[in-house]
Amino acid sequence: MTGNEVSTVEIIYARDYEQLSKQAARYVYQFVASRPKVTLGLPTGETPIGFYRELVALHRDNPLQLGGMVTFNLDEYLGLPPQSPQSYHSYMNRHLFEPLGLPLEQTHIPDGLAKDPEAECQRYEEEIRRHGGLDLVILGVGRNGHIGFNEPGTSFDRRTHVVTLAESTRQANARFFPSLEDVPTQAITMGIATILEADEIILLASGSKKAEAVYHLIEGHKVTEQWPVTALKRHDRVTVFLDREAAALLSTAKETSAP
């Protein structure tokens, strides 16, 4: 697909967050189970927590072969040590890597303490290329349409880079920190160009605060850097998992009867 074409995303509707989490987990479980080797791009934040919990439950019932599974996280805060409870290293260890039993040497997260953040961005890109690129990227979406930490105005041509976080993003994430002042102002994030090179992308969106971003992706007429999530219109294999509240602004919204 060329950069000017606009694709149609597949939508999987859920009644609520719990059903969304189960649907997405089954999808990714089957994706991983069907491949001897797989490289995943992984998100953090509040929405993926249920997805990770359900994925771990599926693995416990019928274990995946994890030897060929490699992961690359979308982002990490600058200035936080890996052992900080608010770091995405800690988040991933807590919600997925340790419960799944995935060896840490098969996981990759940007170094938030890198002395040269720009060099760290380049190293991260080279590591992704060394593993043959990403087979599947799982995304959340911010209320302002950011994917990863690619804030409004980010060029769709950017690869892994240092970003200054929008104030709205810092405020949204402040609930995970002692105070807003403790929320880092910068992060390293996988760029939109890197995300769009993945073979397949899925996006998880839950709650009414995500409804406007979802609308711009699904029914909006523009692909615009002011809504970074609209970059996904340029990819030909995107599946969006929505709960009822996140789909509230869509004219095509419906409920699913799937269990």
Buried (B, 14 or more C-beta within 10 A) or exposed (E): EEEEEEEEBEBBBBEEBBBBBBBBBBBBBEBBBEBEEBBBBBBBBBBBBBBBBBBBEBBEEEEBEBEEBBBBBBBBBBBBEBEBEBBBBBBBBEBBBEBBEBEEEBBBBBBBBBEEBEEBBBBBBEBBEEBEBBBBBBBBBBBBBBBBBBBBEBEBEBBBBBBEBBEBBBEBBBEBBEEEEEBBEBBBBBBBBBBBBBEBBBBBBBBBEBBBBBBBBBEBEEBBBEBBBBBBBBBEBBBBBBBBBBBBBBEEBEEBEEE
